[in-house]
Amino acid sequence: MINLNPEKLARTIRTLRIFVDRSLGLEDKNVQVSGFTLNPALLEAAAFNTYIETVSDKADRLYDRIKQSDAESMVWSYLDAIKAVSGRFQLSQKSIMLAFDYTYVSELSSVDCFHNIPFCRR
């Protein structure tokens, strides 16, 4: 069993909430959905290595917000989140590896889908 430090866990969840809010443009108080409401579903899907649709009814809200968001906000939010945790975990003094899922399914290339981004291997 993993021993979790409640203080570090709370900070990590706060960092995740801020990242989701900023990357999806959810900082506006008039928005019906927030990182606070999306994070449990995102974490559960990640924990079970499955899709958000499998564990929650919030998938449509999430995909709508992703569709309305711009990639630049997501990139800057990601960099800010990495910067926030890098000092806490002293990442500048360690060798680290960042992983990205750039999955491209060729069968989807004919589907008009907002998240289908062509990918060229180099």
ZIKAKA-V844703 format. One record per helix or strand of 3 or more residues. SS is the DSSP state (H for helix, E for strand). FROM is the first residue (numbers start at 0). TO is the last residue. If there is no record, write none. Layout:
<<SS & FROM & TO> <SS & FROM & TO>>
This chain:
<<H & 5 & 22> <H & 34 & 46> <H & 51 & 54> <H & 58 & 67> <H & 70 & 87> <H & 90 & 92> <H & 105 & 107>>
